[in-house]
Amino acid sequence: MAVYYASKAYVLSFTEAIANELEGTGVSVTALCPGPTESGFQQRAAMEDSKLVSGQKIMTADTVAQIGYRGLLENKTVVVPGIKNKLLAESVRFTPRKLVTKLVRNMQESK
């Protein structure tokens, strides 16, 4: 999961940098950061029993795509669907990095 999360962080940083460079050109760039989504990913990654998804109501891929598309049309650089996902994404800004990695690992583990 370390490589998966690192690649997501890279894509987010890269998107923000490109959006900044393209400002004023009429071209927009949007990163969609959906959080857990009904897509089969959890099953493929053997995460169905993880604290992150087990017993949680997660969005469908269709809902996530619609929210992402609206964000793109609104020229948003970053779109995080769902209040729970937004709160989680914002909370890492105020939490020590070492604690964030421990919390994320804990969420990935089975109940």
All heavy atoms as an XYZ file, in Angstrom:
842
protein
N       0.813     -1.192      0.000
C       0.000      0.000      0.000
C       0.867      1.272      0.000
O       0.390      2.319     -0.399
C      -0.938      0.005      1.207
C      -2.013     -1.093      1.172
S      -3.049     -1.150     -0.308
C      -3.949      0.366     -0.210
N       2.114      1.157      0.446
C       2.982      2.333      0.493
C       3.163      2.945     -0.898
O       3.053      4.166     -1.072
C       4.335      1.969      1.096
N       3.403      2.104     -1.899
C       3.585      2.611     -3.260
C       2.268      3.206     -3.784
O       2.272      4.262     -4.433
C       4.090      1.489     -4.198
C       4.085      1.938     -5.643
C       5.480      1.041     -3.778
N       1.163      2.570     -3.481
C      -0.143      3.068     -3.914
C      -0.386      4.471     -3.361
O      -0.734      5.395     -4.103
C      -1.234      2.096     -3.445
C      -2.636      2.578     -3.712
C      -3.170      2.561     -4.997
C      -3.435      3.046     -2.673
C      -4.453      3.003     -5.239
C      -4.718      3.493     -2.912
C      -5.227      3.472     -4.190
O      -6.495      3.916     -4.430
N      -0.189      4.638     -2.050
C      -0.421      5.946     -1.441
C       0.599      6.986     -1.899
O       0.266      8.158     -2.090
C      -0.441      5.849      0.083
C      -1.740      5.263      0.592
C      -1.757      4.083      1.309
C      -2.946      5.893      0.339
C      -2.945      3.535      1.767
C      -4.139      5.361      0.790
C      -4.138      4.187      1.509
O      -5.314      3.660      1.945
N       1.830      6.582     -2.087
C       2.850      7.515     -2.577
C       2.506      7.996     -3.980
O       2.671      9.181     -4.301
C       4.224      6.856     -2.559
N       2.003      7.095     -4.829
C       1.643      7.505     -6.195
C       0.454      8.456     -6.180
O       0.390      9.399     -6.968
C       1.379      6.284     -7.079
O       0.249      5.574     -6.632
N      -0.488      8.244     -5.254
C      -1.623      9.165     -5.134
C      -1.148     10.550     -4.699
O      -1.623     11.569     -5.203
C      -2.643      8.620     -4.137
C      -3.404      7.407     -4.659
C      -4.331      6.850     -3.621
C      -5.480      7.786     -3.412
N      -6.789      7.199     -3.393
N      -0.199     10.597     -3.767
C       0.350     11.873     -3.304
C       1.070     12.583     -4.450
O       0.956     13.807     -4.611
C       1.290     11.648     -2.127
N       1.791     11.815     -5.248
C       2.491     12.394     -6.400
C       1.490     12.993     -7.386
O       1.663     14.127     -7.847
C       3.359     11.341     -7.099
C       3.892     11.840     -8.419
C       4.982     12.696     -8.465
C       3.276     11.486     -9.621
C       5.463     13.182     -9.678
C       3.740     11.970    -10.829
C       4.831     12.807    -10.849
O       5.289     13.305    -12.039
N       0.465     12.253     -7.722
C      -0.527     12.734     -8.692
C      -1.191     14.013     -8.182
O      -1.400     14.967     -8.945
C      -1.582     11.645     -9.003
C      -2.756     12.210     -9.790
C      -0.938     10.493     -9.768
N      -1.496     14.067     -6.893
C      -2.108     15.264     -6.326
C      -1.154     16.459     -6.426
O      -1.544     17.539     -6.896
C      -2.514     15.015     -4.878
C      -3.144     16.202     -4.148
C      -4.397     16.691     -4.871
C      -3.465     15.819     -2.720
N       0.089     16.279     -6.020
C       1.074     17.364     -6.090
C       1.323     17.797     -7.532
O       1.411     18.995     -7.834
C       2.402     16.932     -5.460
O       2.243     16.720     -4.089
N       1.423     16.840     -8.421
C       1.651     17.129     -9.837
C       0.473     17.904    -10.427
O       0.663     18.886    -11.151
C       1.878     15.815    -10.589
C       2.307     15.966    -12.017
C       3.448     16.682    -12.347
C       1.590     15.367    -13.035
C       3.864     16.809    -13.665
C       1.994     15.483    -14.358
C       3.125     16.209    -14.674
N      -0.736     17.496    -10.086
C      -1.940     18.179    -10.567
C      -1.962     19.627    -10.097
O      -2.250     20.542    -10.878
C      -3.211     17.454    -10.087
O      -3.204     16.124    -10.601
C      -4.472     18.173    -10.532
N      -1.662     19.830     -8.816
C      -1.664     21.199     -8.283
C      -0.601     22.062     -8.968
O      -0.848     23.234     -9.277
C      -1.458     21.174     -6.769
C      -2.655     20.596     -6.035
C      -2.418     20.371     -4.559
O      -1.287     19.988     -4.172
O      -3.365     20.575     -3.789
N       0.555     21.488     -9.242
C       1.624     22.229     -9.909
C       1.243     22.574    -11.348
O       1.452     23.710    -11.796
C       2.924     21.429     -9.876
N       0.680     21.604    -12.061
C       0.268     21.860    -13.450
C      -0.843     22.903    -13.488
O      -0.842     23.801    -14.333
C      -0.187     20.557    -14.142
C       0.993     19.622    -14.356
C      -0.854     20.866    -15.479
C       0.592     18.251    -14.874
N      -1.812     22.796    -12.574
C      -2.905     23.769    -12.521
C      -2.354     25.176    -12.317
O      -2.805     26.142    -12.947
C      -3.883     23.404    -11.408
N      -1.356     25.293    -11.452
C      -0.731     26.595    -11.211
C      -0.045     27.117    -12.463
O      -0.182     28.289    -12.816
C       0.254     26.480    -10.052
C       0.951     27.784     -9.781
O       2.004     28.066    -10.362
N       0.373     28.595     -8.912
N       0.686     26.257    -13.143
C       1.397     26.675    -14.358
C       0.447     27.053    -15.486
O       0.767     27.903    -16.312
C       2.333     25.563    -14.820
C       3.524     25.365    -13.914
C       4.472     24.276    -14.383
O       4.339     23.805    -15.532
O       5.354     23.893    -13.594
N      -0.737     26.423    -15.517
C      -1.691     26.683    -16.595
C      -2.684     27.797    -16.272
O      -3.532     28.125    -17.100
C      -2.450     25.401    -16.933
C      -1.614     24.288    -17.552
C      -2.434     23.015    -17.674
C      -1.068     24.718    -18.905
N      -2.563     28.373    -15.087
C      -3.488     29.425    -14.681
C      -3.516     30.551    -15.717
O      -2.481     31.021    -16.173
C      -3.053     29.983    -13.324
C      -4.140     30.755    -12.623
C      -3.766     31.079    -11.195
O      -3.398     30.152    -10.456
O      -3.827     32.268    -10.846
N      -4.732     30.927    -16.104
C      -4.906     32.010    -17.067
C      -4.867     31.581    -18.520
O      -5.043     32.401    -19.418
N      -4.653     30.289    -18.785
C      -4.558     29.814    -20.177
C      -5.891     29.297    -20.712
O      -6.009     29.013    -21.899
C      -3.525     28.672    -20.309
O      -4.008     27.528    -19.592
C      -2.162     29.096    -19.793
N      -6.869     29.113    -19.825
C      -8.147     28.534    -20.245
C      -8.164     27.020    -20.124
O      -9.174     26.380    -20.408
N      -7.043     26.438    -19.715
C      -6.961     24.994    -19.516
C      -7.016     24.719    -18.019
O      -6.310     25.353    -17.246
C      -5.643     24.415    -20.101
C      -5.528     22.926    -19.816
C      -5.556     24.697    -21.588
N      -7.874     23.785    -17.624
C      -7.949     23.443    -16.204
C      -7.508     21.996    -15.993
O      -7.553     21.181    -16.905
C      -9.374     23.625    -15.672
O     -10.254     22.684    -16.236
N      -7.066     21.724    -14.787
C      -6.621     20.389    -14.402
C      -7.311     20.064    -13.085
O      -7.334     20.899    -12.180
C      -5.089     20.327    -14.220
C      -4.643     18.928    -13.851
C      -4.378     20.807    -15.475
N      -7.860     18.868    -12.980
C      -8.577     18.475    -11.772
C      -8.099     17.113    -11.294
O      -8.034     16.167    -12.073
C     -10.107     18.399    -12.043
O     -10.559     19.671    -12.508
C     -10.874     18.010    -10.795
N      -7.783     17.031     -9.998
C      -7.472     15.744     -9.367
C      -8.716     15.295     -8.613
O      -9.248     16.038     -7.788
C      -6.303     15.887     -8.406
N      -9.169     14.105     -8.898
C     -10.316     13.518     -8.201
C      -9.775     12.592     -7.119
O      -9.061     11.639     -7.408
C     -11.202     12.745     -9.185
C     -12.405     12.024     -8.603
C     -13.350     12.996     -7.895
C     -13.146     11.276     -9.708
N     -10.109     12.897     -5.867
C      -9.620     12.130     -4.706
C     -10.836     11.529     -4.007
O     -11.342     12.107     -3.033
C      -8.847     13.046     -3.769
S      -7.515     13.963     -4.558
N     -11.326     10.388     -4.482
C     -12.627      9.891     -4.051
C     -12.695      9.168     -2.716
O     -13.772      9.016     -2.168
C     -13.012      8.926     -5.172
C     -11.709      8.408     -5.657
C     -10.748      9.566     -5.536
N     -11.584      8.694     -2.194
C     -11.688      7.845     -1.016
C     -12.266      6.499     -1.434
O     -12.351      6.183     -2.628
N     -12.688      5.690     -0.458
C     -13.237      4.370     -0.800
C     -14.435      4.496     -1.750
O     -15.308      5.345     -1.547
C     -13.675      3.806      0.555
C     -12.837      4.523      1.557
C     -12.647      5.899      0.997
N     -14.440      3.677     -2.783
C     -15.484      3.707     -3.810
C     -15.855      2.270     -4.168
O     -14.979      1.419     -4.270
C     -14.964      4.430     -5.077
O     -14.494      5.734     -4.711
C     -16.036      4.561     -6.135
N     -17.146      2.034     -4.377
C     -17.586      0.701     -4.818
C     -17.071      0.460     -6.221
O     -17.595      1.002     -7.184
C     -19.111      0.608     -4.801
C     -19.724      0.515     -3.429
C     -21.232      0.379     -3.500
O     -21.761     -0.087     -4.531
O     -21.879      0.756     -2.516
N     -16.006     -0.339     -6.326
C     -15.403     -0.546     -7.642
C     -14.788     -1.930     -7.809
O     -14.309     -2.251     -8.883
C     -14.305      0.499     -7.868
O     -13.266      0.300     -6.938
N     -14.750     -2.698     -6.747
C     -14.072     -3.979     -6.800
C     -12.633     -3.889     -6.326
O     -11.961     -4.909     -6.168
N     -12.132     -2.659     -6.107
C     -10.751     -2.477     -5.665
C     -10.500     -3.162     -4.324
O      -9.487     -3.837     -4.146
C     -10.405     -0.989     -5.563
C      -9.022     -0.730     -5.015
C      -7.926     -0.742     -5.862
C      -8.817     -0.480     -3.671
C      -6.643     -0.511     -5.368
C      -7.549     -0.251     -3.159
C      -6.464     -0.270     -4.015
N     -11.418     -2.966     -3.384
C     -11.224     -3.542     -2.050
C     -11.097     -5.056     -2.108
O     -10.260     -5.642     -1.425
C     -12.372     -3.144     -1.110
C     -12.366     -1.690     -0.720
C     -12.989     -0.782     -1.764
O     -13.641     -1.222     -2.698
N     -12.784      0.509     -1.615
N     -11.908     -5.685     -2.938
C     -11.833     -7.141     -3.074
C     -10.509     -7.542     -3.702
O      -9.830     -8.445     -3.221
C     -12.997     -7.657     -3.916
C     -12.996     -9.168     -4.044
C     -14.186     -9.665     -4.866
O     -14.899     -8.893     -5.482
N     -14.373    -10.963     -4.874
N     -10.111     -6.855     -4.743
C      -8.861     -7.168     -5.444
C      -7.646     -6.978     -4.529
O      -6.685     -7.732     -4.600
C      -8.736     -6.277     -6.683
C      -7.543     -6.538     -7.509
C      -7.774     -7.684     -8.421
N      -6.647     -7.791     -9.335
C      -6.252     -8.916     -9.849
N      -6.898    -10.024     -9.596
N      -5.239     -8.952    -10.652
N      -7.726     -5.970     -3.646
C      -6.618     -5.686     -2.725
C      -6.777     -6.426     -1.396
O      -6.005     -6.195     -0.475
C      -6.527     -4.183     -2.467
N      -7.766     -7.322     -1.325
C      -8.047     -8.097     -0.111
C      -8.251     -7.184      1.099
O      -7.695     -7.400      2.164
C      -6.941     -9.117      0.152
N      -9.077     -6.151      0.895
C      -9.321     -5.172      1.951
C     -10.777     -5.128      2.395
O     -11.178     -4.202      3.082
C      -8.920     -3.771      1.465
C      -7.461     -3.577      1.219
S      -7.095     -1.927      0.574
C      -7.854     -0.883      1.787
N     -11.585     -6.107      2.014
C     -13.007     -6.063      2.352
C     -13.253     -5.996      3.852
O     -14.237     -5.437      4.298
C     -13.770     -7.278      1.807
C     -13.632     -7.502      0.334
C     -12.692     -8.658      0.037
O     -11.590     -8.727      0.618
O     -13.065     -9.492     -0.778
N     -12.335     -6.565      4.640
C     -12.499     -6.588      6.089
C     -11.729     -5.473      6.794
O     -11.666     -5.451      8.016
C     -12.030     -7.945      6.646
C     -12.904     -9.091      6.162
O     -14.107     -8.863      5.938
O     -12.377    -10.205      6.002
N     -11.160     -4.544      6.027
C     -10.399     -3.463      6.658
C     -11.342     -2.490      7.361
O     -12.512     -2.361      7.003
C      -9.565     -2.710      5.625
O     -10.391     -1.895      4.825
N     -10.816     -1.798      8.348
C     -11.599     -0.816      9.094
C     -12.040      0.332      8.187
O     -13.027      0.997      8.460
C     -10.779     -0.281     10.263
C     -10.427     -1.338     11.276
C      -9.402     -0.823     12.267
C      -8.837     -1.996     13.059
N      -7.602     -1.642     13.737
N     -11.318      0.545      7.116
C     -11.625      1.632      6.199
C     -12.941      1.416      5.457
O     -13.668      2.367      5.205
C     -10.478      1.792      5.186
C     -10.562      2.938      4.201
C     -10.545      4.280      4.926
C      -9.406      2.867      3.219
N     -13.263      0.161      5.130
C     -14.452     -0.099      4.321
C     -15.476     -1.032      4.959
O     -16.657     -0.953      4.642
C     -14.076     -0.638      2.919
C     -13.315      0.392      2.121
C     -13.308     -1.925      3.005
N     -15.059     -1.903      5.836
C     -15.970     -2.879      6.429
C     -17.065     -2.182      7.237
O     -16.785     -1.398      8.145
C     -15.201     -3.849      7.337
O     -16.083     -4.783      7.903
N     -18.311     -2.433      6.869
C     -19.447     -1.843      7.570
C     -19.689     -0.383      7.237
O     -20.575      0.247      7.807
N     -18.909      0.181      6.329
C     -19.055      1.584      5.947
C     -19.917      1.710      4.692
O     -19.873      0.850      3.822
C     -17.681      2.208      5.670
C     -16.710      2.113      6.807
C     -17.116      2.951      8.000
O     -17.615      4.051      7.847
N     -16.909      2.417      9.188
N     -20.656      2.790      4.613
C     -21.404      3.097      3.385
C     -20.446      3.874      2.489
O     -19.984      4.946      2.862
C     -22.635      3.937      3.700
C     -23.528      4.157      2.509
C     -24.795      4.889      2.931
C     -25.791      5.007      1.819
N     -25.352      5.652      0.615
N     -20.111      3.287      1.343
C     -19.191      3.970      0.435
C     -19.905      4.304     -0.863
O     -20.871      3.649     -1.260
C     -17.905      3.145      0.187
C     -18.199      1.770     -0.381
C     -17.104      3.016      1.472
C     -16.947      0.963     -0.690
N     -19.431      5.351     -1.523
C     -20.073      5.841     -2.745
C     -19.879      4.891     -3.917
O     -18.868      4.200     -3.993
C     -19.491      7.199     -3.124
C     -20.015      8.332     -2.318
S     -19.442      9.891     -3.017
C     -18.623     10.524     -1.586
N     -20.838      4.941     -4.817
C     -20.715      4.174     -6.049
C     -19.767      4.910     -6.998
O     -19.569      6.123     -6.880
C     -22.078      4.011     -6.749
O     -22.536      5.308     -7.168
C     -23.110      3.359     -5.830
N     -19.218      4.180     -7.929
C     -18.328      4.784     -8.925
C     -19.074      5.834     -9.740
O     -18.505      6.883    -10.083
C     -17.753      3.702     -9.832
N     -20.356      5.609    -10.022
C     -21.158      6.561    -10.783
C     -21.294      7.885    -10.038
O     -21.127      8.962    -10.622
C     -22.537      5.969    -11.076
C     -23.370      6.852    -11.980
O     -22.900      7.177    -13.086
O     -24.496      7.225    -11.563
N     -21.576      7.810     -8.743
C     -21.709      9.026     -7.934
C     -20.393      9.789     -7.889
O     -20.361     11.013     -8.062
C     -22.173      8.677     -6.505
O     -23.446      8.031     -6.589
C     -22.279      9.908     -5.629
N     -19.300      9.070     -7.657
C     -17.978      9.699     -7.609
C     -17.669     10.371     -8.947
O     -17.190     11.510     -8.983
C     -16.885      8.666     -7.249
C     -15.493      9.232     -7.474
C     -17.055      8.208     -5.806
N     -17.962      9.693    -10.048
C     -17.686     10.252    -11.378
C     -18.504     11.517    -11.621
O     -17.984     12.506    -12.166
C     -17.976      9.209    -12.456
N     -19.762     11.523    -11.206
C     -20.613     12.706    -11.390
C     -20.073     13.892    -10.593
O     -20.021     15.019    -11.098
C     -22.051     12.397    -10.978
C     -22.772     11.500    -11.947
C     -24.184     11.169    -11.478
O     -24.794     11.902    -10.723
N     -24.700     10.033    -11.940
N     -19.669     13.645     -9.357
C     -19.109     14.714     -8.520
C     -17.800     15.228     -9.123
O     -17.558     16.433     -9.190
C     -18.900     14.217     -7.079
C     -20.249     13.930     -6.416
C     -18.091     15.220     -6.260
C     -20.169     13.178     -5.105
N     -16.969     14.311     -9.597
C     -15.713     14.708    -10.229
C     -15.936     15.526    -11.486
O     -15.248     16.532    -11.720
N     -16.910     15.126    -12.277
C     -17.212     15.848    -13.523
C     -17.703     17.262    -13.222
O     -17.276     18.223    -13.872
C     -18.240     15.063    -14.341
C     -18.559     15.692    -15.666
C     -17.582     15.798    -16.660
C     -19.823     16.188    -15.939
C     -17.864     16.383    -17.883
C     -20.122     16.774    -17.158
C     -19.136     16.865    -18.128
O     -19.424     17.449    -19.334
N     -18.570     17.391    -12.213
C     -19.043     18.730    -11.818
C     -17.864     19.595    -11.365
O     -17.786     20.778    -11.700
C     -20.087     18.636    -10.708
C     -21.473     18.317    -11.220
C     -22.558     18.607    -10.186
N     -22.347     17.956     -8.905
C     -22.840     16.758     -8.576
N     -23.574     16.088     -9.428
N     -22.602     16.255     -7.381
N     -16.956     19.005    -10.601
C     -15.777     19.748    -10.157
C     -14.919     20.201    -11.323
O     -14.400     21.322    -11.338
N     -14.764     19.330    -12.315
C     -14.012     19.676    -13.521
C     -14.659     20.861    -14.236
O     -13.984     21.820    -14.615
C     -13.936     18.470    -14.455
C     -13.327     18.711    -15.834
C     -11.828     18.930    -15.723
C     -13.624     17.547    -16.755
N     -15.993     20.808    -14.388
C     -16.706     21.898    -15.058
C     -16.602     23.212    -14.280
O     -16.666     24.293    -14.871
C     -18.175     21.531    -15.268
C     -18.448     20.385    -16.242
C     -19.939     20.095    -16.314
C     -17.882     20.679    -17.624
N     -16.432     23.111    -12.965
C     -16.299     24.300    -12.114
C     -14.837     24.738    -11.979
O     -14.523     25.627    -11.193
C     -16.894     24.016    -10.734
C     -18.387     23.793    -10.760
C     -18.950     23.266     -9.437
O     -18.182     23.178     -8.444
O     -20.144     22.936     -9.406
N     -13.953     24.103    -12.756
C     -12.511     24.415    -12.744
C     -11.868     24.245    -11.371
O     -10.932     24.969    -11.020
C     -12.259     25.827    -13.282
C     -12.586     25.946    -14.745
O     -12.338     25.033    -15.529
N     -13.175     27.064    -15.116
N     -12.341     23.275    -10.602
C     -11.723     22.988     -9.308
C     -10.448     22.182     -9.545
O     -10.428     21.271    -10.358
C     -12.678     22.205     -8.415
C     -13.859     23.031     -7.961
C     -14.697     22.262     -6.975
C     -15.853     23.128     -6.483
N     -16.662     22.405     -5.502
N      -9.412     22.501     -8.808
C      -8.150     21.778     -8.948
C      -8.210     20.437     -8.231
O      -7.692     19.442     -8.726
C      -6.979     22.622     -8.400
O      -6.941     23.853     -9.117
C      -5.654     21.900     -8.571
N      -8.860     20.409     -7.066
C      -8.972     19.176     -6.285
C     -10.439     18.962     -5.920
O     -11.101     19.876     -5.437
C      -8.123     19.251     -4.991
C      -8.271     17.971     -4.176
C      -6.660     19.513     -5.322
N     -10.918     17.740     -6.154
C     -12.295     17.370     -5.810
C     -12.233     16.158     -4.880
O     -11.672     15.127     -5.236
C     -13.127     17.034     -7.069
C     -14.511     16.554     -6.691
C     -13.191     18.228     -8.006
N     -12.814     16.319     -3.690
C     -12.886     15.235     -2.711
C     -14.364     14.997     -2.417
O     -14.971     15.759     -1.670
C     -12.129     15.581     -1.409
C     -12.183     14.414     -0.430
C     -10.687     15.968     -1.698
N     -14.971     13.966     -3.007
C     -16.384     13.701     -2.785
C     -16.675     13.197     -1.365
O     -15.934     12.373     -0.829
C     -16.712     12.597     -3.794
C     -15.607     12.610     -4.780
C     -14.402     13.083     -4.020
N     -17.735     13.690     -0.779
C     -18.185     13.197      0.518
C     -17.590     13.941      1.693
O     -16.387     14.197      1.729
N     -18.441     14.280      2.648
C     -18.010     15.047      3.809
C     -16.995     14.276      4.659
O     -16.021     14.847      5.134
C     -19.217     15.522      4.658
C     -18.770     16.511      5.738
C     -19.944     14.351      5.283
C     -18.355     17.847      5.198
N     -17.207     12.980      4.821
C     -16.268     12.175      5.613
C     -14.884     12.171      4.963
O     -13.871     12.326      5.643
C     -16.802     10.748      5.761
C     -15.972      9.873      6.658
C     -16.612      8.506      6.808
C     -15.752      7.575      7.630
N     -16.324      6.246      7.757
N     -14.842     12.007      3.656
C     -13.567     12.019      2.934
C     -12.902     13.394      3.026
O     -11.686     13.487      3.177
C     -13.768     11.634      1.471
C     -14.183     10.193      1.312
O     -13.864      9.352      2.140
N     -14.919      9.905      0.262
N     -13.704     14.472      2.929
C     -13.151     15.831      3.031
C     -12.549     16.065      4.412
O     -11.460     16.624      4.530
C     -14.236     16.867      2.752
C     -14.605     16.967      1.307
C     -15.709     17.973      1.081
C     -16.170     17.895     -0.370
N     -17.377     18.632     -0.618
N     -13.272     15.663      5.446
C     -12.764     15.836      6.810
C     -11.468     15.060      7.019
O     -10.518     15.572      7.619
C     -13.814     15.403      7.830
C     -15.027     16.323      7.962
C     -16.078     15.689      8.866
C     -14.617     17.683      8.486
N     -11.438     13.839      6.537
C     -10.235     13.019      6.668
C      -9.061     13.651      5.909
O      -7.945     13.745      6.426
C     -10.499     11.599      6.163
C      -9.386     10.591      6.360
C      -9.061     10.422      7.842
C      -9.781      9.254      5.757
N      -9.322     14.120      4.684
C      -8.269     14.732      3.871
C      -7.720     15.999      4.534
O      -6.512     16.239      4.528
C      -8.794     15.053      2.476
N      -8.579     16.797      5.116
C      -8.140     18.028      5.765
C      -7.431     17.770      7.087
O      -6.517     18.496      7.465
C      -9.329     18.972      5.985
C      -9.835     19.616      4.718
C      -8.795     20.486      4.032
O      -8.069     21.244      4.709
O      -8.686     20.406      2.791
N      -7.859     16.726      7.791
C      -7.291     16.461      9.117
C      -5.803     16.128      9.061
O      -5.075     16.408     10.012
C      -8.056     15.339      9.818
O      -7.803     14.097      9.196
N      -5.338     15.564      7.955
C      -3.918     15.196      7.878
C      -3.016     16.424      7.843
O      -1.843     16.335      8.170
C      -3.605     14.264      6.680
C      -4.371     12.964      6.800
C      -3.861     14.940      5.363
N      -3.568     17.564      7.501
C      -2.772     18.794      7.476
C      -2.376     19.246      8.877
O      -1.408     19.973      9.047
C      -3.550     19.921      6.793
C      -3.820     19.675      5.335
C      -4.694     20.794      4.777
N      -5.118     20.501      3.439
C      -4.746     21.201      2.380
N      -3.954     22.237      2.526
N      -5.174     20.870      1.191
N      -3.171     18.836      9.865
C      -2.946     19.295     11.239
C      -2.453     18.184     12.163
O      -2.378     18.371     13.366
C      -4.246     19.877     11.796
C      -4.830     20.940     10.906
C      -5.939     20.677     10.125
C      -4.238     22.187     10.831
C      -6.463     21.656      9.288
C      -4.752     23.165      9.998
C      -5.866     22.902      9.224
N      -2.126     17.048     11.583
C      -1.695     15.890     12.359
C      -0.239     15.593     12.028
O       0.148     15.648     10.855
C      -2.577     14.668     11.999
O      -3.955     15.031     12.128
C      -2.290     13.488     12.897
N       0.578     15.285     13.035
C       1.977     14.944     12.744
C       2.077     13.792     11.740
O       1.323     12.821     11.812
C       2.528     14.518     14.118
C       1.637     15.200     15.109
C       0.273     15.243     14.466
N       2.988     13.907     10.793
C       3.131     12.920      9.701
C       3.307     11.501     10.228
O       2.748     10.562      9.685
C       4.318     13.280      8.802
C       4.277     14.670      8.266
C       3.716     14.904      6.916
N       4.036     13.933      5.912
C       3.158     13.602      4.968
N       1.976     14.138      4.951
N       3.484     12.744      4.047
N       4.113     11.346     11.268
C       4.351     10.012     11.813
C       3.045      9.390     12.313
O       2.812      8.202     12.143
C       5.387     10.077     12.935
C       5.933      8.745     13.331
C       7.159      8.897     14.210
C       7.805      7.540     14.390
N       9.117      7.627     14.981
N       2.187     10.201     12.915
C       0.899      9.721     13.395
C      -0.033      9.401     12.226
O      -0.758      8.409     12.258
C       0.260     10.749     14.330
C      -1.091     10.369     14.932
C      -0.994      9.053     15.709
C      -1.584     11.494     15.839
N       0.006     10.215     11.176
C      -0.837      9.976     10.001
C      -0.547      8.604      9.403
O      -1.464      7.837      9.114
C      -0.644     11.072      8.930
C      -1.317     10.686      7.619
C      -1.180     12.406      9.426
N       0.726      8.279      9.227
C       1.064      6.980      8.629
C       0.605      5.826      9.513
O       0.148      4.804      9.017
C       2.571      6.867      8.325
O       3.319      7.117      9.510
C       2.994      7.834      7.240
N       0.706      5.995     10.826
C       0.233      4.942     11.731
C      -1.281      4.797     11.661
O      -1.811      3.676     11.654
C       0.666      5.239     13.168
C       2.133      5.012     13.403
C       2.518      5.275     14.842
C       4.018      5.053     14.996
N       4.440      5.055     16.371
N      -1.993      5.925     11.610
C      -3.459      5.875     11.531
C      -3.937      5.232     10.232
O      -4.855      4.417     10.220
C      -4.045      7.289     11.679
C      -3.920      7.935     13.047
C      -4.336      9.403     12.980
C      -4.749      7.166     14.064
N      -3.293      5.610      9.134
C      -3.681      5.041      7.839
C      -3.426      3.538      7.821
O      -4.264      2.761      7.364
C      -2.948      5.749      6.674
C      -3.164      5.016      5.361
C      -3.417      7.188      6.565
N      -2.287      3.135      8.322
C      -2.000      1.686      8.378
C      -3.035      0.970      9.222
O      -3.525     -0.100      8.860
C      -0.599      1.442      8.936
C      -0.264     -0.033      8.957
C       1.125     -0.290      9.396
N       1.380     -1.735      9.386
C       2.448     -2.270      9.887
N       3.403     -1.518     10.386
N       2.608     -3.568      9.842
N      -3.413      1.573     10.345
C      -4.418      0.974     11.214
C      -5.754      0.832     10.487
O      -6.437     -0.192     10.629
C      -4.583      1.831     12.482
C      -5.566      1.223     13.443
O      -6.770      1.419     13.314
N      -5.056      0.496     14.407
N      -6.134      1.825      9.685
C      -7.400      1.749      8.933
C      -7.368      0.636      7.892
O      -8.408      0.086      7.543
C      -7.700      3.084      8.254
C      -8.152      4.148      9.211
S      -8.761      5.637      8.380
C      -7.366      6.170      7.424
N      -6.185      0.341      7.375
C      -6.053     -0.677      6.326
C      -6.193     -2.101      6.882
O      -6.507     -3.027      6.155
C      -4.705     -0.567      5.624
C      -4.474      0.744      4.942
C      -5.468      1.001      3.846
O      -5.776      0.142      3.043
N      -5.991      2.210      3.800
N      -5.926     -2.247      8.181
C      -5.944     -3.579      8.784
C      -7.358     -4.069      9.012
O      -8.296     -3.282      9.126
C      -5.150     -3.546     10.099
C      -3.673     -3.293      9.855
C      -2.877     -3.125     11.141
O      -3.478     -3.065     12.227
O      -1.642     -3.058     11.028
N      -7.508     -5.378      9.120
C      -8.816     -5.989      9.344
C      -9.311     -5.668     10.740
O      -8.533     -5.432     11.663
C      -8.726     -7.504      9.177
O      -8.363     -7.815      7.854
N     -10.622     -5.688     10.865
C     -11.253     -5.434     12.163
C     -10.926     -6.507     13.146
O     -10.636     -7.595     12.884
C     -12.770     -5.341     12.009
C     -13.200     -4.032     11.409
C     -14.703     -3.946     11.440
C     -15.161     -2.561     11.127
N     -16.566     -2.381     11.252
